[in-house]
Amino acid sequence: MQFKDYYKVLGVANTATAAEIKKAYRKLARKHHPDVSRATDATTRMAEVNEANEVLSDPEKRATYDQVGDDSHARGGSRDGSNFRPPPGWGNSGGFEFSGDGVSGGHSDFFEQIFGRAGGGSASKANRRTRGSDNLAAIELDIIDAYFGAQRTISIRTSNASDLRRSAANNAADEIQTLEVKIPKGVYAGQQIRLAGRGGAGTGGGEAGDLLLEVRFKEDSRWRADGRDIYQSMPLTPWEAALGTSARVVTPGGEADVNVPTGWVHGRKLRLKGRGIPGKSVDTSGDLYLELFIALPPTDNETSREAYAALAKAFPNFLPRSGQS
């Protein structure tokens, strides 16, 4: 049997603090959870992360895990090879409680060799207070919601979000829970909104976990977000681009007056400081970038064609492709 390096799974040192383990787990959950990740191995990866977190976040299990690894190494075993040798008698005592985090009954052989099978503990263990797991889901918002905040009604499955081994058929039978969610002003893509007590149920009278809603923005033809910065296309007529102009544009935060300088250059942007997604102050707010491009008038009548012909005569020496072979 191969030794499972739970520290490596979470990407932490074996001296990591409880806070570091918790932070690493949440980061990996955001990356690998099937509700968020589109990777084909997301379910397997998340199950490994859950199992590692279950062991390393529990001081008693972690101490046992460390001792077993050290004992195995001392007796000629390996922490990273296939010749893991648990001490005789391990896994038979049933002396551990198992949290209701959705992976009970589906642990790896390595886990069960060390800690026994889920549910094998004594009756007294069942009365221990265990906090429910934190569940993760995604919420899609309009970019404009980040400017003013919003109230949204969402529907989620009430099953534990870390129960990654249930089939699609079982998922279909899950109960749907409807929640009213207040979207705070200033949220950005990737940020999490925490709903306390809306996660997995605790056991033995333990408190429920939290529901973490990861913010995503819907695609919008007008705007796109990069962190707190917002990008917006701004069309210009050829004469506006050449001569400069003043214009009023509609942004997610409302209308804004813009001065376009003379001498348009391809790829030029105008920055409106503090007009991106709001922060706690102007200094922490994002910026709005207007990406300038030239919109050409159509040649759908004789007058417009004559105007283009006159323009060509006015610039006989303008050869934009002269440097191309």
Secondary structure as UniProt FT lines:
FT   HELIX           6..10
FT   TURN            14..15
FT   HELIX           18..32
FT   TURN            34..36
FT   TURN            40..41
FT   HELIX           42..56
FT   HELIX           59..74
FT   TURN            75..76
FT   TURN            88..91
FT   TURN            104..105
FT   HELIX           109..115
FT   TURN            118..119
FT   HELIX           123..127
FT   STRAND          135..141
FT   HELIX           143..148
FT   STRAND          150..157
FT   TURN            161..162
FT   TURN            164..165
FT   HELIX           168..172
FT   STRAND          176..183
FT   TURN            185..186
FT   TURN            189..190
FT   STRAND          192..195
FT   TURN            196..197
FT   TURN            204..205
FT   STRAND          211..217
FT   STRAND          223..226
FT   TURN            227..228
FT   STRAND          229..236
FT   HELIX           238..243
FT   STRAND          245..251
FT   TURN            252..253
FT   STRAND          254..260
FT   TURN            266..267
FT   STRAND          269..272
FT   TURN            273..274
FT   TURN            282..284
FT   STRAND          288..294
FT   HELIX           302..314
FT   TURN            316..317
FT   TURN            320..323
//
